[in-house]
Amino acid sequence: MFLDEKGEKISKSVGNGISVDQWLRYASPQSLSLYMFQKPKSAKKLFFDVIPKTVDEYIAHYNSFGELSENKKFDSPIWHIHAGSTKEFKTKVNFNSLINLVSICNTNDKSVIWGFVNKYDSNITAKNNPEFDKLIEYALNYYHDFVLPNKKYLKINSTNRKIFQDIIDLLKNDISNSSNAEDIQTLLYEIGKKHKFDNLMEFFKLVYQVLLGQEKGPRLGSFIKLYGVKETINLIQKILEK
């Protein structure tokens, strides 16, 4: 019933699977329940990259649960996972964004991450949302075990220096505290187009490699909104000065 990332059967002797204890180091029991809830009769891929994706699906379901009609709530996996005893849960900060925030902060200190989260949303705290507090712990664990060992930063060179200077100018002149993540994302697209990237994914890949030391990342607009415009400017300036 479970396959590895190559679509091959999981074998205990080969060691290409994930144990329950391993899953629970990086994500909640509820996220594991969601993974099992979906397509229960189909063979499913089970490898470590599945975990952040499943956690974000769980968050998305929980975010929308309160907006469902009473009858529709019975169709939601959230109702079944929590046996009908659901709590109010809403956040725009997903698990992948948290992992990337930890990555750029390069920290094991939960309070540092809470500092950025509270600048983004002062209403959420460890006391009123212990589930989110635990989510930060999971993000720290996932970063330490999977992201940190594979970091490989790309240095800014004479060819791409102007791209990052343009990003700084954009953030300084065209972005304000009232700008939302979509506004920032749209303006970043224009920088990619200006520098004639045939595939804009290559533009974002370049930014991820320089800032995060990895080829993939979150939607950049959402990440900058979470990390902070001023903080992003300072980060790029420090890299340019190296």
VOPAGU-2260 file (C-alpha; in pm, 1 decimal, decimal comma):
REM VOPAGU-2260
SITE   aa  ch    i         X         Y         Z
SITE  MET   A    0       0,0       0,0       0,0
SITE  PHE   A    1     302,3     232,1      33,1
SITE  LEU   A    2     562,1     326,0    -228,4
SITE  ASP   A    3     890,3     516,3    -213,4
SITE  GLU   A    4     968,6     830,1    -417,5
SITE  LYS   A    5    1052,8     610,4    -718,7
SITE  GLY   A    6     717,2     433,7    -703,4
SITE  GLU   A    7     875,0     110,7    -574,5
SITE  LYS   A    8     737,3     -92,3    -284,7
SITE  ILE   A    9     866,2       5,0      56,3
SITE  SER   A   10    1088,1    -260,7     209,4
SITE  LYS   A   11    1191,1    -276,5     572,8
SITE  SER   A   12    1513,9    -454,1     478,7
SITE  VAL   A   13    1603,3    -184,2     225,0
SITE  GLY   A   14    1505,3      88,3     469,3
SITE  ASN   A   15    1324,7     306,4     218,1
SITE  GLY   A   16    1020,4     386,1     429,4
SITE  ILE   A   17     916,2     616,0     713,1
SITE  SER   A   18     821,1     491,7    1057,2
SITE  VAL   A   19     542,2     648,4    1263,2
SITE  ASP   A   20     801,5     782,9    1508,5
SITE  GLN   A   21     992,5     946,2    1224,3
SITE  TRP   A   22     679,2    1114,4    1089,5
SITE  LEU   A   23     593,7    1244,6    1437,1
SITE  ARG   A   24     937,3    1409,9    1467,4
SITE  TYR   A   25     846,5    1636,5    1175,8
SITE  ALA   A   26     469,3    1667,6    1186,4
SITE  SER   A   27     160,0    1621,3    1400,4
SITE  PRO   A   28     -41,9    1303,6    1450,2
SITE  GLN   A   29    -329,9    1487,7    1281,2
SITE  SER   A   30    -126,0    1535,6     962,4
SITE  LEU   A   31     -48,0    1164,7     961,9
SITE  SER   A   32    -420,5    1095,6    1002,2
SITE  LEU   A   33    -489,4    1313,8     699,9
SITE  TYR   A   34    -229,6    1123,9     497,5
SITE  MET   A   35    -401,2     795,2     587,2
SITE  PHE   A   36    -750,0     944,6     537,4
SITE  GLN   A   37    -688,4    1031,6     172,7
SITE  LYS   A   38    -738,8     752,6     -82,3
SITE  PRO   A   39    -731,6     472,1     178,1
SITE  LYS   A   40    -758,3     195,7     -84,7
SITE  SER   A   41    -484,6     326,7    -313,9
SITE  ALA   A   42    -109,4     270,7    -293,6
SITE  LYS   A   43      49,8     595,9    -179,5
SITE  LYS   A   44     400,0     734,3    -199,2
SITE  LEU   A   45     556,7     766,1     144,0
SITE  PHE   A   46     888,5     946,8     170,1
SITE  PHE   A   47    1011,8    1247,3     366,3
SITE  ASP   A   48     919,8    1510,8     105,8
SITE  VAL   A   49     555,9    1403,9     147,9
SITE  ILE   A   50     548,2    1536,2     503,8
SITE  PRO   A   51     557,0    1915,8     439,3
SITE  LYS   A   52     305,8    1876,4     157,5
SITE  THR   A   53      65,6    1683,4     383,0
SITE  VAL   A   54     105,5    1930,8     669,0
SITE  ASP   A   55      18,3    2219,0     436,6
SITE  GLU   A   56    -285,3    2028,2     310,0
SITE  TYR   A   57    -393,3    1980,0     671,9
SITE  ILE   A   58    -350,6    2354,1     739,8
SITE  ALA   A   59    -546,9    2440,9     425,2
SITE  HIS   A   60    -833,8    2211,6     528,6
SITE  TYR   A   61    -834,4    2357,8     879,0
SITE  ASN   A   62    -826,7    2717,0     749,7
SITE  SER   A   63   -1135,7    2656,6     537,9
SITE  PHE   A   64   -1326,8    2439,1     785,8
SITE  GLY   A   65   -1494,8    2728,3     969,5
SITE  GLU   A   66   -1631,9    2866,0     641,8
SITE  LEU   A   67   -1812,3    2543,1     549,1
SITE  SER   A   68   -2183,7    2499,6     598,8
SITE  GLU   A   69   -2281,1    2263,4     879,0
SITE  ASN   A   70   -2365,5    1982,8     636,9
SITE  LYS   A   71   -2041,7    2027,2     441,0
SITE  LYS   A   72   -1833,5    2006,6     758,9
SITE  PHE   A   73   -1917,8    1636,8     781,9
SITE  ASP   A   74   -1744,0    1586,6     446,8
SITE  SER   A   75   -1424,9    1753,5     563,7
SITE  PRO   A   76   -1133,1    1536,1     680,6
SITE  ILE   A   77   -1090,4    1783,3     967,6
SITE  TRP   A   78   -1422,8    1678,3    1120,9
SITE  HIS   A   79   -1323,0    1311,2    1110,0
SITE  ILE   A   80    -961,3    1361,9    1223,5
SITE  HIS   A   81   -1078,1    1556,8    1528,3
SITE  ALA   A   82   -1382,6    1336,7    1590,2
SITE  GLY   A   83   -1613,5    1635,9    1558,7
SITE  SER   A   84   -1433,8    1834,9    1831,0
SITE  THR   A   85   -1262,4    2095,1    1614,5
SITE  LYS   A   86   -1099,7    2417,3    1729,0
SITE  GLU   A   87   -1077,6    2750,3    1551,1
SITE  PHE   A   88    -754,6    2746,6    1352,4
SITE  LYS   A   89    -652,6    2995,4    1088,3
SITE  THR   A   90    -310,8    3097,3     963,0
SITE  LYS   A   91    -163,8    3220,5     636,2
SITE  VAL   A   92     176,8    3087,9     741,4
SITE  ASN   A   93     213,3    2735,9     609,0
SITE  PHE   A   94     469,8    2471,1     699,6
SITE  ASN   A   95     689,0    2525,7     393,5
SITE  SER   A   96     709,5    2896,8     472,2
SITE  LEU   A   97     813,2    2816,6     828,7
SITE  ILE   A   98    1083,2    2576,1     709,4
SITE  ASN   A   99    1222,7    2843,3     478,1
SITE  LEU   A  100    1204,3    3105,8     752,0
SITE  VAL   A  101    1407,7    2874,8     976,4
SITE  SER   A  102    1644,9    2819,1     685,4
SITE  ILE   A  103    1717,4    3184,7     624,3
SITE  CYS   A  104    1744,5    3256,6     998,2
SITE  ASN   A  105    1969,8    2950,8    1035,9
SITE  THR   A  106    1857,9    2903,9    1394,3
SITE  ASN   A  107    1749,3    2637,0    1641,4
SITE  ASP   A  108    1584,7    2899,2    1863,4
SITE  LYS   A  109    1205,6    2885,9    1852,6
SITE  SER   A  110    1176,8    3237,2    1998,7
SITE  VAL   A  111    1357,9    3382,2    1695,5
SITE  ILE   A  112    1096,6    3230,5    1464,2
SITE  TRP   A  113     813,4    3351,2    1686,2
SITE  GLY   A  114     959,4    3700,8    1660,5
SITE  PHE   A  115     916,2    3701,2    1281,8
SITE  VAL   A  116     575,0    3535,1    1299,1
SITE  ASN   A  117     448,3    3795,9    1545,8
SITE  LYS   A  118     567,2    4082,3    1327,1
SITE  TYR   A  119     359,4    3925,5    1051,2
SITE  ASP   A  120      59,6    3843,8    1272,7
SITE  SER   A  121      59,9    3977,4    1629,2
SITE  ASN   A  122    -264,1    3796,5    1714,2
SITE  ILE   A  123    -111,9    3449,6    1711,7
SITE  THR   A  124      84,3    3335,8    2017,5
SITE  ALA   A  125     210,3    3012,2    2169,3
SITE  LYS   A  126     -53,7    3047,6    2440,4
SITE  ASN   A  127    -357,6    3097,6    2218,7
SITE  ASN   A  128    -236,5    2860,4    1947,4
SITE  PRO   A  129     -22,0    2580,4    2092,8
SITE  GLU   A  130     -74,0    2384,7    1768,5
SITE  PHE   A  131     116,7    2651,8    1576,9
SITE  ASP   A  132     386,8    2657,9    1844,7
SITE  LYS   A  133     434,0    2286,0    1787,6
SITE  LEU   A  134     443,6    2348,4    1412,2
SITE  ILE   A  135     751,7    2568,1    1463,2
SITE  GLU   A  136     919,6    2282,0    1651,7
SITE  TYR   A  137     847,5    2048,6    1361,2
SITE  ALA   A  138     990,0    2303,6    1115,9
SITE  LEU   A  139    1309,5    2330,7    1322,0
SITE  ASN   A  140    1347,6    1951,0    1322,7
SITE  TYR   A  141    1282,1    1919,3     950,1
SITE  TYR   A  142    1529,7    2196,7     869,1
SITE  HIS   A  143    1802,2    2044,6    1087,4
SITE  ASP   A  144    1766,8    1695,0     941,3
SITE  PHE   A  145    1687,2    1756,6     573,4
SITE  VAL   A  146    1757,0    2114,0     466,6
SITE  LEU   A  147    2075,4    2212,1     649,6
SITE  PRO   A  148    2286,5    1913,9     530,2
SITE  ASN   A  149    2202,5    1994,0     166,4
SITE  LYS   A  150    2246,9    2371,2     161,6
SITE  LYS   A  151    2460,2    2496,2    -126,5
SITE  TYR   A  152    2466,4    2871,2    -174,6
SITE  LEU   A  153    2522,1    3032,5    -513,0
SITE  LYS   A  154    2742,3    3342,1    -509,3
SITE  ILE   A  155    2627,7    3661,3    -676,4
SITE  ASN   A  156    2850,9    3737,0    -974,3
SITE  SER   A  157    2889,0    4016,6   -1230,1
SITE  THR   A  158    2622,4    3853,3   -1449,6
SITE  ASN   A  159    2342,2    3848,5   -1192,9
SITE  ARG   A  160    2444,5    4131,6    -956,3
SITE  LYS   A  161    2208,6    4377,9   -1127,5
SITE  ILE   A  162    1914,9    4140,9   -1069,1
SITE  PHE   A  163    1958,1    4154,0    -693,4
SITE  GLN   A  164    2018,2    4528,8    -696,0
SITE  ASP   A  165    1688,2    4564,0    -881,6
SITE  ILE   A  166    1516,2    4352,9    -615,1
SITE  ILE   A  167    1653,9    4585,1    -346,2
SITE  ASP   A  168    1535,3    4893,4    -538,6
SITE  LEU   A  169    1192,6    4735,3    -579,3
SITE  LEU   A  170    1161,9    4659,0    -209,2
SITE  LYS   A  171    1279,4    5006,8    -112,8
SITE  ASN   A  172    1071,6    5208,8    -356,2
SITE  ASP   A  173     764,1    5009,3    -455,7
SITE  ILE   A  174     677,2    4796,8    -153,1
SITE  SER   A  175     519,9    4925,5     167,4
SITE  ASN   A  176     401,5    4758,2     485,7
SITE  SER   A  177      50,3    4756,0     339,5
SITE  SER   A  178     162,2    4560,4      30,8
SITE  ASN   A  179      35,1    4205,2      40,3
SITE  ALA   A  180     217,8    3891,3     -68,9
SITE  GLU   A  181      50,5    3889,2    -411,2
SITE  ASP   A  182     153,2    4251,2    -478,2
SITE  ILE   A  183     516,0    4163,7    -401,4
SITE  GLN   A  184     501,8    3846,4    -610,6
SITE  THR   A  185     364,3    4032,1    -913,0
SITE  LEU   A  186     637,7    4296,9    -899,0
SITE  LEU   A  187     905,1    4028,4    -865,9
SITE  TYR   A  188     771,7    3867,0   -1183,7
SITE  GLU   A  189     840,3    4196,0   -1362,5
SITE  ILE   A  190    1206,0    4185,1   -1257,4
SITE  GLY   A  191    1235,1    3835,1   -1401,4
SITE  LYS   A  192    1079,2    3954,5   -1726,7
SITE  LYS   A  193    1304,1    4262,5   -1733,5
SITE  HIS   A  194    1611,1    4040,9   -1720,4
SITE  LYS   A  195    1471,0    3826,7   -2001,7
SITE  PHE   A  196    1433,4    3491,5   -1826,3
SITE  ASP   A  197    1255,5    3267,6   -2078,3
SITE  ASN   A  198    1130,7    3058,5   -1788,3
SITE  LEU   A  199    1052,8    3264,0   -1477,4
SITE  MET   A  200    1104,8    2953,2   -1265,8
SITE  GLU   A  201    1476,4    2993,8   -1345,2
SITE  PHE   A  202    1461,4    3346,7   -1205,2
SITE  PHE   A  203    1311,2    3228,5    -877,7
SITE  LYS   A  204    1552,2    2934,4    -866,3
SITE  LEU   A  205    1841,4    3182,1    -883,0
SITE  VAL   A  206    1696,9    3384,9    -595,1
SITE  TYR   A  207    1642,1    3070,8    -385,3
SITE  GLN   A  208    1999,6    2951,2    -447,0
SITE  VAL   A  209    2146,2    3286,9    -345,4
SITE  LEU   A  210    1924,5    3358,4     -42,8
SITE  LEU   A  211    1836,1    3009,6      84,9
SITE  GLY   A  212    2107,6    2783,3     -53,9
SITE  GLN   A  213    1850,4    2561,4    -222,7
SITE  GLU   A  214    1689,2    2527,4    -564,8
SITE  LYS   A  215    1327,8    2536,1    -447,2
SITE  GLY   A  216    1142,5    2754,3    -205,1
SITE  PRO   A  217     812,2    2916,4    -111,1
SITE  ARG   A  218     629,5    3178,4    -313,5
SITE  LEU   A  219     880,0    3459,3    -282,2
SITE  GLY   A  220     615,9    3725,5    -219,0
SITE  SER   A  221     476,0    3528,9      74,9
SITE  PHE   A  222     821,1    3465,8     212,2
SITE  ILE   A  223     927,9    3832,2     195,8
SITE  LYS   A  224     601,6    3933,2     364,9
SITE  LEU   A  225     673,5    3686,6     646,9
SITE  TYR   A  226    1047,2    3752,7     680,2
SITE  GLY   A  227    1006,0    4129,6     641,9
SITE  VAL   A  228    1081,7    4376,7     362,1
SITE  LYS   A  229    1353,9    4557,4     557,4
SITE  GLU   A  230    1508,4    4227,9     666,0
SITE  THR   A  231    1514,3    4102,4     307,1
SITE  ILE   A  232    1683,2    4423,8     189,4
SITE  ASN   A  233    1947,8    4390,4     461,6
SITE  LEU   A  234    2005,3    4025,7     372,9
SITE  ILE   A  235    2062,1    4095,2       2,8
SITE  GLN   A  236    2284,4    4393,3      77,3
SITE  LYS   A  237    2507,1    4181,2     300,3
SITE  ILE   A  238    2535,7    3920,1      24,4
SITE  LEU   A  239    2620,5    4188,6    -233,2
SITE  GLU   A  240    2895,4    4322,6      -6,9
SITE  LYS   A  241    3072,8    3986,7      21,5
